[in-house]
Amino acid sequence: MSNPPNEQKSEQDWQQELSELEYYVLRKKGTERAFSHAYDKQSAPGQYLCKACGALLFAAQHKYDSGSGWPSFYDEAQGGAVELQAQRTFFSRKTEIICGNCKSHIGHVFEDGPQPTGKRYCTNGTALNFVPQPEDE
């Protein structure tokens, strides 16, 4: 039996596919501890995919060290790779980053990033899967 397409997966399907931490971050909109994931300091060329569905989200060439303790990018890999949604709580207003394909939570975007976009896509390393660029490229 094959897995259902991402848009048809139930939360039970996601819970069975993902680790406990991945499920907490990707599906319950959790946040991993700052400085807890190796991707924060990762600098190799390659691509960052959604851990839940494998969609391309970010390119290593857009990654920079924001000092925040979470992997940060100043742009998405291509238009529509991620979607932004306003997230309001009693104490703050944030803009959530979700995967454009499976709608999983990736992190938050802030307006304090470097040029040319001025954005800081602050991601959870747990929500990403790094694929290194082949050496012959």
N, C-alpha and C positions, 0 to 999 in steps of 0.2 A: 504494500500500500504506500502511495507517495504522500509526501507532506502537502497540506493545503497551501495555496498561495498566501503570501504575507497578509494581504488584505482580508483573508478569510480565516486567519488563525484566531483561535480563542485565547483568552489569557491562560487557560490551562495548557494549551499547546506551547505557548511561549515559556511558561514555567517549566515544562518538561525539557525544552531545548536549551535553555540558558542556565548558567550557574546561578546560585543564590544572589551573589553580588551583581552579576549582569542583569538579572531580572529586576532587582531593586533599582538599579540605575536606569536601564533602558525602558522599563515598562511602568515603574512606580515613580518615575521622575526623581530618583534619588541623586545624591552627590557623593562621590568617593572623597576620602580625606585628601587634602592638598599634599603634594609631594609624595604620594603613595604609589604612583604608577610610573613605570620606566619610560613611557612615551613622553613624559614631561621634558626629559633631557635628550630624547631621541633626535638625532640630526642627520641620519642617513637619507639619501634620496629614495623616493618611493611614493606610495599612495596610502591614504587612510580610508578604510572602508567601514561601513556600518557593521558592527559586530553581530547584530540581529539578522540582517538580510543580505549583507555583502555589497550593498550599493556604494559606489564611489562618492565620498563626501568631501575630502580635502586632499590637496597635494602637498608633499613635503616642502616644495619651493615656497609655499605660502606660510610655513610654520616659523615661529620666532619664540624666543624666550621672554615671556612677559613678566617673569618673576612671581607669578601668581601661584605656582605649584600645580597647575593643570596644563595639559597640552593646549597651546594657543595658536591660532591661525588668523591672518588678516583678510582672508577671502576663502570662499568655497571653491571646490575643484571646477565646477561648471554651474551655470545658471540652473536653478531648480534642484540642485543636489540636496539642499536643506531648505526647510521652511522655517519661518520665524513666527512665533505666536506670543502675544502679550500675556504675561502671567502676573496676576495681582494677588497679593496677600494683605493681611491687616497692616503689615509694617513696610512693605516695599512693592515696587513695580519692577519687574524684570522682563526681558525678552528671551523666551525659550527657543533653543535650536532643536528642531526635530528632523529626523530623516525624511527626505522628500518621498521615499519609496514606502517604507513600512510604518512611518509615523512614530518611531521610537524616540525617546528623549536622549539627546546627545550632550546638551549643556546649555549655556546662556551666552548671548552676545551683548557686548558693551561698546560704547562709543569712545573708548580711550585707546584704540589701537593705532598702529603706525600707518603712514601713507602707503599706498595710494587710496585705501578705503577708509581709514580712520576707525576701523572696526576691530574688536578683539573677540573672535569666536573662541570662547573659553569652554573646552570640552572635557568630558570625563574619559580618561584613557581606557577605562573598562568598556566604554561604548564603542571603541574603535578596534579595528584589526589592521595592523601595519603590514603592507606588502612591499618589500624592498624592490627597488628598480633593478632589473637584470644587469649584470656587470658589462654586457656587450652594448648597452645603450649609452 
